[in-house]
Amino acid sequence: MAHQTATIRTMTPGCGAEVLGVDLANPSNSDMETIRAAYRDYGVIFFRDQKLTPEQHIA
């Protein structure tokens, strides 16, 4: 599967943003930069449909 580039979609002005196009089980360095920037800018970020083991979730 080809790697998608992580993108950010604002949810609402007061409710953070959704991170799209990222596999949290195997994020690229670019994905991590995007995620950190989104967290810094929005304070709360959401990820849908991630398939993580309990160990991956903790890491």
DSSP file (Angstrom, degrees, kcal/mol; ACC not computed):
  #  RESIDUE AA STRUCTURE BP1 BP2  ACC     N-H-->O    O-->H-N    N-H-->O    O-->H-N    TCO  KAPPA ALPHA  PHI   PSI    X-CA   Y-CA   Z-CA
    1    1 A M              0   0    0      0, 0.0     2,-0.1     0, 0.0     3,-0.0   0.000 360.0 360.0 360.0 133.5    0.0    0.0    0.0
    2    2 A A        -     0   0    0      1,-0.1     2,-0.4     0, 0.0     0, 0.0  -0.424 360.0-107.3 -71.4 146.2    1.3    3.4   -0.9
    3    3 A H        -     0   0    0     -2,-0.1     2,-0.2     1,-0.0    -1,-0.1  -0.605  30.5-147.6 -78.3 128.9    1.9    5.8    1.9
    4    4 A Q        -     0   0    0     -2,-0.4     2,-0.5    17,-0.1    19,-0.2  -0.620  19.5-114.3 -88.8 155.0   -0.6    8.7    2.2
    5    5 A T        -     0   0    0     -2,-0.2     2,-0.1    17,-0.1    17,-0.1  -0.776  33.5-113.1 -88.9 132.3    0.4   12.1    3.5
    6    6 A A        -     0   0    0     -2,-0.5     2,-0.3    13,-0.1    15,-0.2  -0.400  38.0-172.3 -63.9 137.0   -1.2   13.0    6.8
    7    7 A T  E     -A   20   0A   0     13,-2.3    13,-3.0    -2,-0.1     2,-0.4  -0.907  16.0-131.5-129.7 160.2   -3.6   15.9    6.5
    8    8 A I  E     -A   19   0A   0     -2,-0.3     2,-0.5    11,-0.2    11,-0.2  -0.927  14.9-171.2-116.7 134.2   -5.4   18.0    9.1
    9    9 A R  E     -A   18   0A   0      9,-2.5     9,-3.2    -2,-0.4     2,-0.2  -0.983  25.2-128.0-125.4 120.5   -9.1   18.9    9.1
   10   10 A T  E     -A   17   0A   0     -2,-0.5     7,-0.3     7,-0.2     6,-0.1  -0.450  16.0-161.8 -64.5 132.2  -10.5   21.4   11.6
   11   11 A M        -     0   0    0      5,-2.3     6,-0.2     1,-0.4    -1,-0.1   0.974  65.2 -33.9 -78.9 -67.3  -13.5   19.9   13.4
   12   12 A T    >   -     0   0    0      4,-0.6     3,-1.5     1,-0.0    -1,-0.4  -0.936  67.7 -94.6-146.5 164.7  -15.0   23.1   14.8
   13   13 A P  T 3  S+     0   0    0      0, 0.0     3,-0.2     0, 0.0    -2,-0.0   0.812 125.1  31.6 -55.3 -29.9  -13.4   26.3   16.1
   14   14 A G  T 3  S+     0   0    0      1,-0.1    28,-0.0    -3,-0.0     0, 0.0   0.296 111.2  64.6-110.3  11.5  -13.5   25.1   19.7
   15   15 A C  S <  S-     0   0    0     -3,-1.5    -1,-0.1     1,-0.4    28,-0.1   0.001  90.8-119.0-131.5  33.2  -13.0   21.3   19.3
   16   16 A G        -     0   0    0     26,-0.2    -5,-2.3    -3,-0.2    -4,-0.6  -0.255  37.2 -72.3  75.7-154.7   -9.7   20.5   17.8
   17   17 A A  E     -Ab  10  45A   0     27,-1.8    29,-2.3    -7,-0.3     2,-0.4  -0.956  26.7-121.2-146.8 159.2   -8.9   18.8   14.5
   18   18 A E  E     -Ab   9  46A   0     -9,-3.2    -9,-2.5    -2,-0.3     2,-0.6  -0.882  20.1-142.5-104.6 135.4   -8.9   15.4   12.8
   19   19 A V  E     -Ab   8  47A   0     27,-3.0    29,-0.5    -2,-0.4     2,-0.3  -0.880  24.9-171.1 -98.0 123.0   -5.8   13.8   11.5
   20   20 A L  E     +A    7   0A   0    -13,-3.0   -13,-2.3    -2,-0.6     3,-0.1  -0.797  54.9  27.0-113.8 153.5   -6.4   11.9    8.2
   21   21 A G  S    S+     0   0    0     -2,-0.3     2,-0.4   -15,-0.2    -1,-0.2   0.780  86.6 118.7  74.2  28.2   -4.3    9.6    6.1
   22   22 A V        -     0   0    0     -3,-0.2     2,-0.7   -17,-0.1    -1,-0.2  -0.985  53.3-149.4-129.9 140.3   -2.0    8.3    8.8
   23   23 A D    >   -     0   0    0     -2,-0.4     3,-1.8     3,-0.2    27,-0.1  -0.912   9.6-163.5-103.3 104.9   -1.4    4.8   10.1
   24   24 A L  T 3  S+     0   0    0     -2,-0.7    -1,-0.1     1,-0.3    26,-0.0   0.670  86.0  66.2 -67.3 -15.3   -0.5    5.2   13.8
   25   25 A A  T 3  S+     0   0    0      1,-0.2    -1,-0.3    26,-0.1    27,-0.0   0.735 123.4  13.0 -73.4 -21.6    0.9    1.7   13.9
   26   26 A N  S <  S+     0   0    0     -3,-1.8    -1,-0.2     2,-0.0    -3,-0.2  -0.364  82.9 176.8-152.3  63.3    3.6    2.8   11.4
   27   27 A P        -     0   0    0      0, 0.0     2,-0.1     0, 0.0    -3,-0.1  -0.438  24.4-129.7 -75.8 145.6    3.8    6.6   11.1
   28   28 A S     >  -     0   0    0     -2,-0.1     4,-2.2     1,-0.1     5,-0.2  -0.373  28.6-104.9 -80.9 169.0    6.5    8.2    9.0
   29   29 A N  H  > S+     0   0    0      1,-0.2     4,-2.0     2,-0.2     5,-0.1   0.892 124.8  52.8 -59.9 -39.8    8.7   11.0   10.2
   30   30 A S  H  > S+     0   0    0      2,-0.2     4,-2.2     1,-0.2    -1,-0.2   0.905 107.1  51.6 -63.3 -42.4    6.7   13.4    8.1
   31   31 A D  H  > S+     0   0    0      1,-0.2     4,-2.8     2,-0.2    -2,-0.2   0.926 108.7  51.1 -58.8 -44.9    3.4   12.1    9.7
   32   32 A M  H  X S+     0   0    0     -4,-2.2     4,-2.6     1,-0.2    -1,-0.2   0.876 108.7  50.8 -63.5 -37.9    4.9   12.7   13.2
   33   33 A E  H  X S+     0   0    0     -4,-2.0     4,-2.2     2,-0.2    -1,-0.2   0.917 112.1  47.7 -63.1 -42.9    5.8   16.3   12.3
   34   34 A T  H  X S+     0   0    0     -4,-2.2     4,-2.4     2,-0.2    -2,-0.2   0.911 112.4  49.2 -64.0 -43.5    2.3   16.9   11.1
   35   35 A I  H  X S+     0   0    0     -4,-2.8     4,-2.5     2,-0.2    -2,-0.2   0.922 111.5  48.4 -63.1 -45.9    0.8   15.3   14.2
   36   36 A R  H  X S+     0   0    0     -4,-2.6     4,-2.4     1,-0.2    -1,-0.2   0.909 112.4  48.9 -61.6 -42.3    2.9   17.3   16.6
   37   37 A A  H  X S+     0   0    0     -4,-2.2     4,-2.6     2,-0.2    -1,-0.2   0.905 111.2  49.9 -64.9 -41.2    2.1   20.5   14.7
   38   38 A A  H  X S+     0   0    0     -4,-2.4     4,-2.9     2,-0.2     5,-0.5   0.916 111.5  48.3 -64.0 -42.8   -1.7   19.7   14.8
   39   39 A Y  H  X S+     0   0    0     -4,-2.5     4,-2.1     1,-0.2    -2,-0.2   0.915 113.5  47.6 -63.3 -42.4   -1.5   19.0   18.5
   40   40 A R  H  < S+     0   0    0     -4,-2.4    -2,-0.2    -5,-0.2    -1,-0.2   0.911 119.0  39.9 -63.2 -43.0    0.4   22.3   19.1
   41   41 A D  H  < S+     0   0    0     -4,-2.6    -2,-0.2    -5,-0.2    -1,-0.2   0.840 130.5  23.8 -78.4 -34.5   -2.0   24.3   17.0
   42   42 A Y  H  < S-     0   0    0     -4,-2.9     2,-0.7    -5,-0.2   -26,-0.2   0.629  81.9-144.1-111.3 -18.1   -5.4   22.7   18.0
   43   43 A G  S  < S+     0   0    0     -4,-2.1     2,-0.4    -5,-0.5    -4,-0.1  -0.025  83.4  54.4  79.8 -35.6   -4.7   21.2   21.5
   44   44 A V        -     0   0    0     -2,-0.7   -27,-1.8    -6,-0.2     2,-0.3  -0.999  66.6-177.5-132.4 129.7   -7.0   18.2   20.8
   45   45 A I  E     -b   17   0A   0     -2,-0.4     2,-0.3   -29,-0.2   -27,-0.2  -0.970  10.5-151.0-130.3 148.8   -6.6   15.9   17.8
   46   46 A F  E     -b   18   0A   0    -29,-2.3   -27,-3.0    -2,-0.3     2,-0.4  -0.891   4.9-165.9-119.1 145.0   -8.7   12.9   16.7
   47   47 A F  E     -b   19   0A   0     -2,-0.3     3,-0.3   -29,-0.2     2,-0.3  -0.996  13.9-153.8-129.3 124.5   -7.7    9.8   14.7
   48   48 A R        +     0   0    0    -29,-0.5    -2,-0.0    -2,-0.4   -30,-0.0  -0.690  65.2   5.4 -98.0 152.5  -10.4    7.6   13.2
   49   49 A D  S    S+     0   0    0     -2,-0.3     2,-0.4     1,-0.2    -1,-0.2   0.808  75.6 163.8  53.9  43.8  -10.3    3.8   12.4
   50   50 A Q        -     0   0    0     -3,-0.3     2,-0.8   -27,-0.1    -1,-0.2  -0.785  29.3-151.9 -92.8 135.7   -6.9    3.0   13.8
   51   51 A K        +     0   0    0     -2,-0.4     2,-0.4     2,-0.0   -26,-0.1  -0.835  33.3 159.2-108.3  93.2   -6.1   -0.6   14.4
   52   52 A L        -     0   0    0     -2,-0.8    -2,-0.0   -28,-0.0   -27,-0.0  -0.897  37.9-129.4-118.7 143.3   -3.6   -0.6   17.3
   53   53 A T     >  -     0   0    0     -2,-0.4     4,-2.4     1,-0.1     5,-0.2  -0.429  38.2-103.9 -75.4 163.1   -2.6   -3.3   19.8
   54   54 A P  H  > S+     0   0    0      0, 0.0     4,-1.8     0, 0.0     5,-0.1   0.885 124.5  52.5 -56.2 -37.3   -2.6   -2.3   23.4
   55   55 A E  H  > S+     0   0    0      1,-0.2     4,-1.9     2,-0.2    -3,-0.0   0.907 109.5  47.4 -65.7 -41.8    1.2   -2.0   23.3
   56   56 A Q  H  4 S+     0   0    0      1,-0.2    -1,-0.2     2,-0.2    -4,-0.0   0.876 109.0  55.4 -66.6 -36.6    1.1    0.3   20.3
   57   57 A H  H  < S+     0   0    0     -4,-2.4    -1,-0.2     1,-0.2    -2,-0.2   0.890 109.7  45.9 -63.8 -39.4   -1.6    2.4   22.0
   58   58 A I  H  <        0   0    0     -4,-1.8    -1,-0.2     1,-0.2    -2,-0.2   0.873 360.0 360.0 -70.1 -38.5    0.6    2.9   25.0
   59   59 A A     <        0   0    0     -4,-1.9    -1,-0.2    -5,-0.1    -2,-0.2   0.499 360.0 360.0 -66.2 360.0    3.8    3.7   23.0
